Amino acid sequence: MRIDYQNVDITQEERIILKEINFRAEAGEFVYLIGKVGTGKSSLLKTFYGELEVHTGNARVLDQEMTKIRRRRIQALRREIGIIFQDFQLLNDRNVRANLDFVLKATGWKKKEERIARINEVLDQVNMKEKADMMPYQLSGGEQQCVCIARAILNRPDIILADEATGNLDRENSRRTASLLYNISQQGTTVILATHNEELIAEFPGIVYRCDNGLLQECTEAYGTVLTPNDIESRSIEED
């Protein structure tokens, strides 16, 4: 189990944002957090990587107990989590390749040839290899988001958190972004996508949680059948 929350409350400035949260995410799952703006989706994601503290219940992320985690362990935890923001947060004074190289250097990649190889690998994965020498402002919003996905998977994280990653994109680029994230989940990474775009669920099925009125509730069944990684593996065995 990569994330396991039981009876967790999330508070900010003594105000309860979400209460009695029960949430689980396993390897290879594609998980949606849906709900209106301001219902707590981003706050929940922030607790997963230690930006927002958890004080109640049982809250485990990658075997770390988030109610007791020490500050020095949070940095190590974040190396195992890829984060994709709605506003991209790319460095505008350097090109795509340099943006990615900056992250690798900051996370301990010493050898230049290994960094170059990894950068080429992730850019190829998101179909952005030909744009490696372009500056962020020369890219479309969809292309910038693809670079953000490449940045998030550089260190082969166990979990990717995408906070409204499709929020500023048109329909075509929203679908492209969701498709990339869905494919990444099929390779074993847990992907959690916070979004208000419920149209994506039909094409890219997953586990669905809704934030509403201070509560988090699983509502997967309302969106039809979901294939888990185990289901997919079982189906492949049966077909063989």
C-alpha positions as CSV (number, residue, x, y, z in Angstrom):
1,M,0.0,0.0,0.0
2,R,1.5,3.3,-1.1
3,I,-0.9,5.6,0.7
4,D,-3.2,4.6,3.5
5,Y,-5.2,7.2,5.4
6,Q,-7.7,6.1,8.1
7,N,-9.8,8.6,10.0
8,V,-7.6,11.6,9.2
9,D,-8.6,15.2,9.6
10,I,-7.0,18.0,7.6
11,T,-7.0,21.4,9.2
12,Q,-5.6,24.8,8.3
13,E,-5.4,27.6,10.8
14,E,-7.7,25.6,13.1
15,R,-10.3,25.2,10.4
16,I,-11.3,21.7,9.3
17,I,-10.9,21.3,5.6
18,L,-11.7,17.6,5.4
19,K,-12.6,15.3,8.2
20,E,-12.5,11.5,8.9
21,I,-10.7,10.8,5.6
22,N,-10.3,7.2,4.6
23,F,-8.2,6.9,1.4
24,R,-6.0,4.2,0.0
25,A,-3.9,4.0,-3.2
26,E,-1.9,1.0,-4.4
27,A,0.9,0.5,-6.9
28,G,-0.2,1.1,-10.5
29,E,-3.6,2.7,-9.6
30,F,-4.9,5.7,-11.4
31,V,-6.9,7.7,-8.8
32,Y,-9.1,10.8,-9.3
33,L,-9.8,13.5,-6.7
34,I,-12.8,15.4,-8.0
35,G,-14.8,18.2,-6.6
36,K,-15.3,22.0,-6.9
37,V,-12.5,24.5,-6.4
38,G,-11.9,25.0,-2.6
39,T,-13.3,21.6,-1.5
40,G,-9.9,20.3,-0.2
41,K,-8.3,18.5,-3.1
42,S,-5.1,20.4,-3.0
43,S,-4.9,20.3,0.7
44,L,-5.2,16.5,0.7
45,L,-2.4,16.3,-1.9
46,K,-0.2,18.6,0.2
47,T,-0.4,16.2,3.2
48,F,0.9,13.4,1.0
49,Y,4.2,15.2,0.5
50,G,4.5,16.9,3.9
51,E,3.6,20.4,2.8
52,L,0.6,20.3,5.2
53,E,0.9,18.6,8.5
54,V,-1.4,15.7,9.7
55,H,-2.1,15.5,13.4
56,T,-5.0,13.0,13.7
57,G,-5.7,9.4,12.6
58,N,-3.4,7.0,10.8
59,A,-1.7,8.5,7.8
60,R,1.0,6.5,6.0
61,V,2.7,7.5,2.7
62,L,5.4,5.1,1.4
63,D,5.7,3.5,4.8
64,Q,6.2,6.9,6.5
65,E,3.8,7.8,9.3
66,M,2.8,11.4,8.4
67,T,1.6,12.3,11.9
68,K,5.1,11.6,13.3
69,I,7.5,12.3,10.3
70,R,10.5,14.4,11.0
71,R,11.5,17.3,8.7
72,R,14.6,15.6,7.5
73,R,12.6,12.6,6.4
74,I,10.2,14.8,4.4
75,Q,12.9,15.7,1.9
76,A,13.7,12.0,1.4
77,L,10.0,11.2,0.9
78,R,9.6,13.9,-1.7
79,R,12.4,12.3,-3.8
80,E,10.0,9.3,-4.2
81,I,7.1,11.5,-5.2
82,G,6.6,13.4,-8.5
83,I,4.5,16.6,-8.3
84,I,2.8,18.3,-11.2
85,F,1.3,21.7,-10.6
86,Q,-1.4,23.6,-12.6
87,D,0.8,26.6,-13.2
88,F,3.8,24.6,-14.5
89,Q,6.5,26.3,-12.4
90,L,9.2,25.9,-15.0
91,L,12.4,28.0,-14.9
92,N,11.9,30.6,-17.6
93,D,15.5,31.6,-17.8
94,R,16.7,28.2,-19.2
95,N,15.6,25.8,-21.9
96,V,13.7,22.5,-21.4
97,R,16.8,20.4,-21.2
98,A,18.3,22.7,-18.6
99,N,15.1,22.7,-16.5
100,L,15.3,18.9,-16.2
101,D,19.0,18.9,-15.6
102,F,18.5,21.4,-12.7
103,V,16.2,18.8,-11.0
104,L,18.6,15.9,-11.5
105,K,21.6,17.9,-10.1
106,A,19.5,18.9,-7.1
107,T,18.6,15.3,-6.4
108,G,22.1,13.9,-6.5
109,W,22.8,12.9,-10.1
110,K,26.6,13.5,-10.3
111,K,27.5,12.1,-13.7
112,K,26.7,14.3,-16.7
113,E,26.3,11.4,-19.2
114,E,23.8,9.7,-16.9
115,R,21.8,13.0,-16.6
116,I,21.8,13.4,-20.4
117,A,20.6,9.9,-21.0
118,R,17.8,10.2,-18.4
119,I,16.7,13.5,-19.8
120,N,16.5,12.1,-23.3
121,E,14.6,9.1,-22.0
122,V,11.8,11.1,-20.3
123,L,11.5,13.6,-23.1
124,D,11.0,10.8,-25.5
125,Q,8.4,9.3,-23.2
126,V,6.3,12.5,-23.4
127,N,7.1,13.1,-27.1
128,M,9.0,16.3,-26.4
129,K,12.5,15.3,-27.4
130,E,12.5,17.7,-30.4
131,K,11.7,20.6,-28.1
132,A,14.6,20.0,-25.7
133,D,16.4,23.2,-26.7
134,M,13.4,25.5,-26.6
135,M,12.6,28.0,-23.8
136,P,9.4,27.5,-21.8
137,Y,7.8,30.7,-23.2
138,Q,8.2,29.2,-26.7
139,L,6.0,26.3,-25.9
140,S,2.2,25.9,-25.8
141,G,0.5,25.3,-22.5
142,G,0.1,21.6,-23.5
143,E,3.8,21.3,-24.3
144,Q,4.8,23.0,-21.0
145,Q,2.6,20.5,-19.2
146,C,4.4,17.6,-21.0
147,V,7.7,19.0,-19.8
148,C,6.3,19.1,-16.2
149,I,5.3,15.4,-16.5
150,A,8.8,14.7,-17.7
151,R,10.2,16.6,-14.8
152,A,8.0,14.6,-12.4
153,I,9.1,11.2,-13.6
154,L,12.9,12.0,-13.8
155,N,13.6,10.1,-10.5
156,R,11.2,7.2,-11.3
157,P,8.9,8.1,-8.4
158,D,6.5,5.6,-6.8
159,I,3.8,8.2,-6.7
160,I,2.8,11.1,-9.0
161,L,0.6,13.8,-7.6
162,A,-1.1,16.0,-10.3
163,D,-2.8,19.0,-8.9
164,E,-5.3,20.3,-11.6
165,A,-2.7,19.3,-14.2
166,T,-5.4,19.7,-16.9
167,G,-7.0,22.8,-15.4
168,N,-5.4,25.4,-17.7
169,L,-5.5,23.3,-20.9
170,D,-8.0,23.0,-23.7
171,R,-9.9,19.8,-24.3
172,E,-7.3,18.2,-26.6
173,N,-4.3,19.0,-24.4
174,S,-6.3,17.9,-21.3
175,R,-6.8,14.5,-22.9
176,R,-3.2,14.3,-23.9
177,T,-2.0,15.0,-20.4
178,A,-4.4,12.5,-18.9
179,S,-3.3,9.9,-21.5
180,L,0.4,10.4,-20.5
181,L,-0.4,10.1,-16.8
182,Y,-2.6,7.0,-17.4
183,N,0.1,5.3,-19.4
184,I,2.6,6.0,-16.6
185,S,0.3,4.4,-14.1
186,Q,0.1,1.3,-16.2
187,Q,3.9,0.9,-15.7
188,G,3.4,0.6,-11.9
189,T,3.5,4.2,-10.7
190,T,0.6,5.4,-8.5
191,V,-1.0,8.4,-10.1
192,I,-3.4,10.7,-8.3
193,L,-5.0,13.4,-10.4
194,A,-7.0,16.2,-8.8
195,T,-9.4,17.6,-11.4
196,H,-12.8,19.1,-11.9
197,N,-12.9,17.6,-15.4
198,E,-15.0,14.6,-14.9
199,E,-15.2,13.9,-18.7
200,L,-11.7,12.3,-18.4
201,I,-12.9,9.4,-16.2
202,A,-14.9,7.7,-19.0
203,E,-11.8,7.4,-21.3
204,F,-9.2,6.9,-18.6
205,P,-11.0,4.8,-15.9
206,G,-9.7,4.8,-12.3
207,I,-10.6,4.9,-8.7
208,V,-12.7,8.0,-8.0
209,Y,-12.9,10.0,-4.8
210,R,-15.1,13.2,-4.4
211,C,-14.4,16.1,-2.1
212,D,-17.6,17.8,-1.0
213,N,-18.9,19.5,2.2
214,G,-15.8,18.7,4.2
215,L,-15.9,15.0,3.4
216,L,-14.0,12.7,1.1
217,Q,-16.1,9.8,-0.3
218,E,-15.2,7.1,-2.8
219,C,-17.7,7.1,-5.7
220,T,-16.0,4.8,-8.2
221,E,-19.1,2.7,-8.9
222,A,-21.0,5.8,-10.1
223,Y,-18.6,6.0,-13.1
224,G,-18.7,2.3,-14.1
225,T,-16.3,-0.6,-13.9
226,V,-12.7,0.1,-13.1
227,L,-9.8,-2.3,-14.1
228,T,-7.1,-2.5,-11.4
229,P,-3.6,-3.7,-12.4
230,N,-4.5,-7.1,-10.9
231,D,-7.6,-7.3,-13.1
232,I,-5.6,-6.5,-16.2
233,E,-3.0,-9.1,-15.3
234,S,-5.7,-11.7,-14.7
235,R,-7.4,-10.9,-18.0
236,S,-4.2,-11.3,-19.9
237,I,-3.6,-14.7,-18.3
238,E,-7.1,-15.8,-19.2
239,E,-6.7,-14.6,-22.9
240,D,-3.4,-16.6,-23.1
